[in-house]
């Protein structure tokens, strides 16, 4: 056990520094924190494949300003798009710099030379020179491509109209919607969801407090650790009405911040949350703070966050007056509860149509009729049999009375199961005339 008094609020008065302290009592954990042990949590299957860092370019030659982009052909008619708005952490916390990224993912060197000769020369003059003496042969040979394109984040946001982002390192933890065509830099943490319900949960005090405790620090700024902060964070088991309430508030929160910044281009999210933090701490506002308060309508921002917190606490079924340590303890306990559920086969997918397409309602028209699969929340994974005859029977049972499925979808109904092995058995069933295949989907 440890009992000590770390520095609390420091304030200078009349040339003297007055320091207050806060008493913390408890066990020292492996991450050197005192209080609730957040290191015991583990990633949840329900959150998998949604959260990732952005692109690692490996050269500033990929980044251009608006004038350079126009000179290189942005806006002209081409077979494929190459220029995208580019955001890093500072573009969210401070003012957006208006940069674009030349996203060459999926392009060959020949594609660039033939279809984008100006871009090709620009990249030869910049990126190629950066890579010419690199010890990594792959970077030298594929010099025109980003260092790490991060296919996980590309897949997670593909087909969405917007996605959620937060700076990896920032003084305040906030989450915003970005347009789908914005390319995120690796200092942004991206969540592949366009659902304002997800934005609302992430923006609420339970998750913000969890992110602060489970993350690290860079100098004096908190760092969001997506492995603990997102992957292990248990979302509430909300009713449809609760989800819609949270969605509505989160939409208003995101729109409010964007609207105030649109009306006051110099206003940053850091400015807004600096003043909000002072309000919550009952600190006196300076004349500059008052100007920011008026520009950002910070009183309204505070009200939106308070409404959101009340809605999220209600969704969890928690009292509204919990302390930070009580909130963290409940999150740790709920993580363990969800892991036990998932071990038994119940997974509360955040985005089931993307994460587990075989486990969500799927309507299809086949030979003149429509079928639906069971809902994701009620589908439980089955153990994978140990012998071949049992595996064949299990796969046929999984296909019986269900829509046509891909090998991946069939494999996802078992724990654990090899997709390759399932594919081989499905192909054998087709060869024996005991199943049929259309495209990559199998049925009885």
C-alpha positions as CSV (number, residue, x, y, z in Angstrom):
1,X,0.0,0.0,0.0
2,X,1.1,3.6,-0.6
3,X,-0.1,6.9,0.8
4,X,1.3,10.1,-0.6
5,X,0.3,13.6,-1.5
6,X,1.1,14.5,-5.2
7,X,1.0,18.1,-6.3
8,X,-2.5,19.4,-7.1
9,X,-3.4,22.9,-8.3
10,X,-0.6,25.5,-8.3
11,X,-1.4,29.2,-8.3
12,X,0.9,32.2,-8.1
13,X,-0.2,35.0,-5.8
14,X,1.7,38.2,-5.0
15,X,4.9,36.6,-6.2
16,X,4.5,33.5,-4.1
17,X,3.6,30.0,-5.3
18,X,0.8,28.3,-3.4
19,X,0.6,24.5,-4.0
20,X,-2.4,22.4,-2.9
21,X,-2.1,18.6,-2.6
22,X,-4.4,15.7,-3.0
23,X,-4.2,12.6,-0.9
24,X,-4.1,9.3,-2.8
25,X,-4.2,5.9,-1.0
26,X,-4.0,2.5,-2.5
27,X,-1.9,-0.2,-4.1
28,X,0.9,0.6,-6.6
29,X,0.2,-1.1,-9.9
30,X,2.5,-2.2,-12.6
31,X,1.9,1.1,-14.5
32,X,2.9,3.0,-11.3
33,X,-0.6,4.3,-10.8
34,X,-2.5,4.2,-7.5
35,X,-6.1,3.2,-7.2
36,X,-8.1,1.1,-9.6
37,X,-5.8,-1.3,-11.5
38,X,-6.6,-0.7,-15.2
39,X,-3.9,-3.0,-16.4
40,X,-6.0,-6.1,-15.9
41,X,-8.3,-5.3,-18.9
42,X,-8.0,-7.0,-22.2
43,X,-9.2,-6.2,-25.7
44,X,-12.8,-7.0,-26.5
45,X,-13.8,-8.8,-29.7
46,X,-16.8,-6.5,-29.9
47,X,-14.4,-3.6,-30.6
48,X,-12.0,-5.3,-33.0
49,X,-10.9,-3.9,-36.4
50,X,-12.4,-0.5,-35.8
51,X,-9.7,1.6,-34.2
52,X,-6.3,2.4,-35.7
53,X,-3.7,5.0,-36.2
54,X,-3.6,6.9,-39.6
55,X,-1.1,6.8,-42.4
56,X,2.6,6.8,-42.0
57,X,3.9,8.6,-45.1
58,X,7.7,8.4,-44.5
59,X,8.4,11.6,-46.5
60,X,7.0,15.1,-46.4
61,X,7.1,15.0,-50.2
62,X,3.6,13.5,-50.2
63,X,2.2,16.6,-48.4
64,X,1.5,19.8,-50.4
65,X,-0.4,23.0,-49.8
66,X,-3.5,24.1,-51.9
67,X,-1.4,26.0,-54.4
68,X,1.0,23.2,-55.0
69,X,-1.8,20.7,-55.3
70,X,-3.5,22.8,-57.9
71,X,-0.2,23.2,-59.8
72,X,0.2,19.4,-59.8
73,X,-3.2,18.8,-61.2
74,X,-5.6,18.5,-58.3
75,X,-9.1,19.2,-59.5
76,X,-8.5,18.1,-63.1
77,X,-10.3,15.2,-64.5
78,X,-8.4,11.9,-64.0
79,X,-9.3,8.3,-64.0
80,X,-8.5,8.0,-60.3
81,X,-8.3,10.5,-57.5
82,X,-4.9,11.3,-56.0
83,X,-5.2,14.4,-53.8
84,X,-7.0,14.3,-50.5
85,X,-7.4,16.7,-47.5
86,X,-4.8,15.8,-44.9
87,X,-5.2,16.1,-41.1
88,X,-2.8,15.4,-38.3
89,X,-3.3,15.9,-34.6
90,X,-2.5,19.7,-34.7
91,X,-5.1,20.2,-37.4
92,X,-7.7,19.1,-34.9
93,X,-6.3,20.7,-31.7
94,X,-5.3,24.0,-33.4
95,X,-6.1,25.5,-36.8
96,X,-6.4,23.4,-39.9
97,X,-3.4,24.2,-42.2
98,X,-5.2,23.3,-45.4
99,X,-2.7,20.7,-46.5
100,X,-3.4,17.9,-49.0
101,X,-1.8,14.5,-49.3
102,X,-0.8,12.7,-52.5
103,X,-2.2,9.3,-51.7
104,X,-0.5,6.9,-54.1
105,X,-1.9,3.8,-52.4
106,X,-2.9,1.3,-55.1
107,X,-0.9,3.1,-57.8
108,X,2.0,1.7,-59.7
109,X,5.1,3.7,-60.7
110,X,3.9,3.4,-64.3
111,X,0.4,4.7,-63.4
112,X,2.0,7.9,-62.1
113,X,4.4,8.4,-64.9
114,X,1.7,7.9,-67.6
115,X,-1.4,9.5,-66.0
116,X,0.1,12.1,-63.5
117,X,3.5,13.2,-65.0
118,X,3.6,16.4,-62.9
119,X,3.0,14.4,-59.7
120,X,5.5,11.8,-60.8
121,X,8.3,14.4,-61.2
122,X,7.4,16.0,-57.9
123,X,7.6,12.7,-56.1
124,X,10.9,11.9,-57.8
125,X,12.3,15.2,-56.7
126,X,11.2,14.7,-53.1
127,X,10.2,11.3,-51.9
128,X,12.7,9.4,-54.1
129,X,15.6,11.4,-52.8
130,X,14.4,10.7,-49.2
131,X,14.3,7.0,-49.9
132,X,17.3,6.5,-52.2
133,X,19.7,5.6,-49.4
134,X,17.3,4.0,-47.0
135,X,18.4,0.7,-45.6
136,X,14.9,-0.8,-46.1
137,X,14.9,-2.4,-49.6
138,X,11.2,-2.3,-49.8
139,X,11.1,1.5,-49.2
140,X,13.8,2.0,-51.9
141,X,12.0,-0.3,-54.4
142,X,8.5,1.1,-53.7
143,X,9.6,4.6,-53.2
144,X,6.4,6.3,-54.5
145,X,4.2,4.6,-51.9
146,X,3.6,5.6,-48.3
147,X,5.9,4.0,-45.7
148,X,2.9,2.3,-44.1
149,X,-0.5,2.7,-45.8
150,X,-2.4,1.1,-42.8
151,X,-4.9,-1.0,-44.6
152,X,-6.8,-1.6,-41.4
153,X,-7.9,2.1,-41.2
154,X,-8.6,2.2,-44.9
155,X,-10.9,-0.8,-44.7
156,X,-12.6,0.5,-41.5
157,X,-13.6,3.9,-43.1
158,X,-14.3,2.6,-46.7
159,X,-17.9,3.2,-47.7
160,X,-18.5,5.6,-44.8
161,X,-19.6,9.2,-45.2
162,X,-17.6,10.2,-42.1
163,X,-15.5,8.7,-39.3
164,X,-14.4,9.5,-35.8
165,X,-10.9,10.9,-35.0
166,X,-9.0,12.1,-31.9
167,X,-5.4,13.4,-31.6
168,X,-3.1,10.7,-30.1
169,X,-1.5,13.4,-27.9
170,X,-3.5,16.4,-26.7
171,X,-4.1,18.5,-23.6
172,X,-7.8,17.7,-23.8
173,X,-9.4,14.4,-25.0
174,X,-12.1,15.1,-27.5
175,X,-13.5,13.2,-30.5
176,X,-14.8,14.7,-33.8
177,X,-16.3,13.5,-37.0
178,X,-14.1,14.0,-40.1
179,X,-15.4,13.7,-43.7
180,X,-14.7,10.3,-45.3
181,X,-12.3,11.8,-47.9
182,X,-9.9,13.2,-45.3
183,X,-6.8,11.2,-45.0
184,X,-5.6,10.9,-41.4
185,X,-1.9,11.1,-40.4
186,X,-0.5,8.5,-38.0
187,X,-0.8,11.0,-35.0
188,X,-4.6,10.7,-35.3
189,X,-6.5,7.8,-33.7
190,X,-9.3,6.8,-36.1
191,X,-12.5,4.9,-35.2
192,X,-14.2,3.5,-38.3
193,X,-17.8,4.4,-37.4
194,X,-20.2,7.0,-38.7
195,X,-22.6,6.4,-35.8
196,X,-23.1,9.4,-33.6
197,X,-23.9,7.0,-30.8
198,X,-20.3,5.8,-30.9
199,X,-19.1,9.4,-31.0
200,X,-21.3,10.2,-27.9
201,X,-19.9,7.3,-25.8
202,X,-16.3,8.2,-26.7
203,X,-16.9,11.8,-25.9
204,X,-18.5,11.1,-22.5
205,X,-16.7,11.4,-19.2
206,X,-16.5,7.7,-18.5
207,X,-14.6,7.1,-21.6
208,X,-12.5,10.3,-21.4
209,X,-11.5,9.4,-17.8
210,X,-10.7,5.9,-18.9
211,X,-8.6,7.2,-21.7
212,X,-6.6,9.4,-19.3
213,X,-6.0,6.6,-16.8
214,X,-5.2,3.9,-19.3
215,X,-3.0,6.0,-21.5
216,X,0.4,7.6,-21.0
217,X,1.8,11.1,-21.2
218,X,4.2,12.9,-23.6
219,X,5.8,15.8,-21.6
220,X,2.7,17.2,-19.9
221,X,0.1,16.0,-22.5
222,X,-2.0,12.9,-22.2
223,X,-1.5,10.2,-24.8
224,X,-4.4,8.1,-26.0
225,X,-3.5,4.4,-26.0
226,X,-6.0,2.8,-28.4
227,X,-5.2,-0.8,-27.2
228,X,-6.4,0.0,-23.7
229,X,-8.4,3.1,-24.4
230,X,-10.7,1.8,-27.2
231,X,-10.1,-1.9,-27.8
232,X,-10.7,-2.8,-24.1
233,X,-13.4,-0.3,-23.4
234,X,-16.9,-1.8,-22.8
235,X,-19.7,0.1,-24.3
236,X,-23.1,0.1,-22.5
237,X,-25.8,-2.3,-23.3
238,X,-28.1,0.5,-24.4
239,X,-31.7,0.3,-25.4
240,X,-32.7,1.7,-28.8
241,X,-34.2,4.8,-27.1
242,X,-31.0,5.4,-25.1
243,X,-28.9,5.0,-28.2
244,X,-31.0,7.6,-30.0
245,X,-30.8,10.0,-27.2
246,X,-27.0,9.8,-27.1
247,X,-26.9,10.1,-30.9
248,X,-29.0,13.3,-30.9
249,X,-26.8,14.9,-28.3
250,X,-23.6,13.8,-29.9
251,X,-24.8,15.2,-33.3
252,X,-25.5,18.6,-31.6
253,X,-22.1,18.6,-29.9
254,X,-20.2,17.9,-33.1
255,X,-22.3,20.5,-35.0
256,X,-21.9,23.1,-32.3
257,X,-18.1,23.0,-32.3
258,X,-17.9,23.0,-36.1
259,X,-20.3,25.9,-36.4
260,X,-18.5,28.1,-33.8
261,X,-15.2,27.4,-35.6
262,X,-16.7,28.2,-38.9
263,X,-18.0,31.6,-37.6
264,X,-14.6,32.3,-35.8
265,X,-11.8,30.8,-37.9
266,X,-9.2,31.6,-35.3
267,X,-11.1,29.6,-32.6
268,X,-9.5,26.3,-31.9
269,X,-10.8,23.2,-30.0
270,X,-7.9,23.7,-27.6
271,X,-9.2,27.2,-26.9
272,X,-12.7,26.0,-26.3
273,X,-11.8,23.2,-23.9
274,X,-9.3,25.3,-22.0
275,X,-12.1,27.6,-21.1
276,X,-14.5,24.7,-20.4
277,X,-11.9,23.2,-18.0
278,X,-11.6,26.5,-16.2
279,X,-15.4,26.7,-15.9
280,X,-15.6,23.2,-14.4
281,X,-12.8,24.1,-11.9
282,X,-14.6,27.3,-10.9
283,X,-11.5,29.3,-11.9
284,X,-11.7,33.0,-12.8
285,X,-11.8,33.8,-16.5
286,X,-9.4,36.3,-18.0
287,X,-10.6,38.9,-20.5
288,X,-9.2,36.7,-23.2
289,X,-11.1,33.7,-21.8
290,X,-14.3,35.7,-21.8
291,X,-13.8,36.5,-25.5
292,X,-13.3,32.8,-26.2
293,X,-16.3,32.0,-24.1
294,X,-18.4,34.2,-26.3
295,X,-16.9,33.0,-29.6
296,X,-17.3,29.3,-28.7
297,X,-20.5,29.6,-26.7
298,X,-18.7,27.6,-24.1
299,X,-21.7,27.6,-21.7
300,X,-23.7,25.7,-24.4
301,X,-20.7,23.4,-24.9
302,X,-20.7,22.6,-21.2
303,X,-24.4,22.0,-21.2
304,X,-24.1,19.6,-24.2
305,X,-21.4,17.6,-22.4
306,X,-23.4,17.5,-19.2
307,X,-26.5,16.2,-21.1
308,X,-24.3,13.6,-22.8
309,X,-22.9,12.4,-19.6
310,X,-26.3,12.0,-18.0
311,X,-27.5,10.0,-21.0
312,X,-24.4,7.8,-21.0
313,X,-24.6,7.1,-17.3
314,X,-28.3,6.2,-17.8
315,X,-27.3,3.8,-20.6
316,X,-24.8,2.1,-18.2
317,X,-27.4,2.0,-15.4
318,X,-25.0,3.9,-13.1
319,X,-25.7,6.6,-10.6
320,X,-25.0,10.1,-11.8
321,X,-22.7,11.0,-8.8
322,X,-20.0,8.4,-9.1
323,X,-16.4,9.4,-8.4
324,X,-13.6,8.9,-10.9
325,X,-12.3,5.8,-9.1
326,X,-15.8,4.3,-8.9
327,X,-16.3,4.9,-12.7
328,X,-12.9,3.2,-13.5
329,X,-13.7,0.3,-11.2
330,X,-17.0,-0.3,-12.9
331,X,-15.3,-0.2,-16.4
332,X,-12.7,-2.8,-15.3
333,X,-15.5,-5.0,-13.9
334,X,-17.6,-4.6,-17.0
335,X,-14.6,-5.5,-19.2
336,X,-14.2,-8.8,-17.3
337,X,-17.9,-9.4,-17.7
338,X,-17.9,-8.8,-21.4
339,X,-14.8,-11.1,-21.9
340,X,-16.7,-13.9,-20.1
341,X,-19.7,-13.3,-22.4
342,X,-17.4,-13.4,-25.5
343,X,-15.8,-16.6,-24.3
344,X,-19.3,-18.2,-24.2
345,X,-20.0,-16.9,-27.8
346,X,-21.9,-13.7,-27.2
347,X,-20.3,-10.7,-28.9
348,X,-21.8,-7.2,-28.7
349,X,-20.4,-6.0,-32.0
350,X,-20.1,-2.2,-32.3
351,X,-20.4,-2.4,-36.1
352,X,-21.6,-5.9,-36.9
353,X,-22.2,-5.4,-40.6
354,X,-18.4,-4.7,-41.0
355,X,-16.9,-6.8,-38.1
356,X,-19.0,-9.9,-38.4
357,X,-21.1,-9.9,-41.6
358,X,-22.1,-13.5,-41.0
359,X,-23.7,-12.7,-37.7
360,X,-26.0,-9.8,-38.7
361,X,-29.4,-9.8,-40.4
362,X,-28.7,-10.4,-44.1
363,X,-31.6,-10.2,-46.6
364,X,-31.0,-11.8,-50.0
365,X,-33.1,-12.7,-53.0
366,X,-32.4,-16.2,-54.1
367,X,-34.6,-18.2,-56.4
368,X,-37.5,-15.9,-55.7
369,X,-37.5,-15.7,-51.9
370,X,-36.0,-13.6,-49.1
371,X,-34.2,-15.0,-46.1
372,X,-32.9,-13.4,-42.9
373,X,-30.1,-14.5,-40.6
374,X,-30.4,-14.2,-36.8
375,X,-29.5,-10.9,-35.2
376,X,-25.8,-10.4,-34.1
377,X,-26.6,-9.9,-30.5
378,X,-28.2,-13.4,-30.2
379,X,-25.8,-15.4,-32.3
380,X,-23.4,-17.5,-30.2
381,X,-20.2,-19.0,-31.5
382,X,-20.0,-22.8,-31.5
383,X,-16.9,-24.9,-30.6
384,X,-15.0,-26.1,-33.6
385,X,-15.2,-29.9,-33.7
386,X,-12.0,-31.9,-33.5
387,X,-12.7,-34.6,-36.2
388,X,-13.4,-34.3,-39.9
389,X,-16.8,-36.0,-39.9
390,X,-17.9,-33.7,-37.0
391,X,-16.6,-30.6,-38.8
392,X,-18.5,-31.6,-42.0
393,X,-21.7,-32.0,-40.0
394,X,-21.2,-28.7,-38.2
395,X,-20.6,-26.8,-41.4
396,X,-23.7,-28.3,-43.0
397,X,-25.7,-27.4,-39.9
398,X,-24.4,-23.8,-40.1
399,X,-25.5,-23.6,-43.7
400,X,-28.9,-25.2,-43.2
401,X,-31.7,-22.7,-43.2
402,X,-29.4,-19.7,-43.6
403,X,-28.5,-17.3,-46.4
404,X,-25.6,-18.2,-48.7
405,X,-22.3,-17.5,-46.9
406,X,-18.6,-17.0,-47.6
407,X,-16.0,-19.3,-46.0
408,X,-15.1,-16.4,-43.7
409,X,-18.7,-15.9,-42.6
410,X,-19.1,-19.7,-41.9
411,X,-15.8,-19.8,-40.0
412,X,-16.8,-16.8,-37.8
413,X,-19.7,-18.9,-36.3
414,X,-17.2,-21.2,-34.7
415,X,-14.5,-20.7,-32.0
416,X,-11.8,-21.1,-33.1
417,X,-11.9,-22.2,-36.7
418,X,-9.5,-22.1,-39.6
419,X,-10.9,-20.2,-42.5
420,X,-8.7,-22.3,-44.8
421,X,-10.0,-25.5,-43.4
422,X,-13.6,-24.4,-43.6
423,X,-13.0,-23.4,-47.3
424,X,-11.6,-26.8,-48.1
425,X,-14.6,-28.6,-46.6
426,X,-17.1,-26.3,-48.4
427,X,-15.3,-27.0,-51.7
428,X,-15.5,-30.7,-51.0
429,X,-19.2,-30.5,-50.3
430,X,-19.8,-28.7,-53.6
431,X,-17.7,-31.4,-55.4
432,X,-19.9,-34.1,-53.8
433,X,-23.1,-32.3,-54.8
434,X,-24.0,-31.7,-51.2
435,X,-23.7,-27.9,-51.4
436,X,-23.7,-25.3,-54.1
437,X,-21.7,-22.1,-54.6
438,X,-22.6,-18.8,-56.4
439,X,-19.6,-16.5,-56.6
440,X,-17.9,-16.9,-53.2
441,X,-21.1,-17.8,-51.3
442,X,-22.1,-21.3,-50.3
443,X,-25.5,-22.8,-49.5
444,X,-27.2,-26.2,-49.2
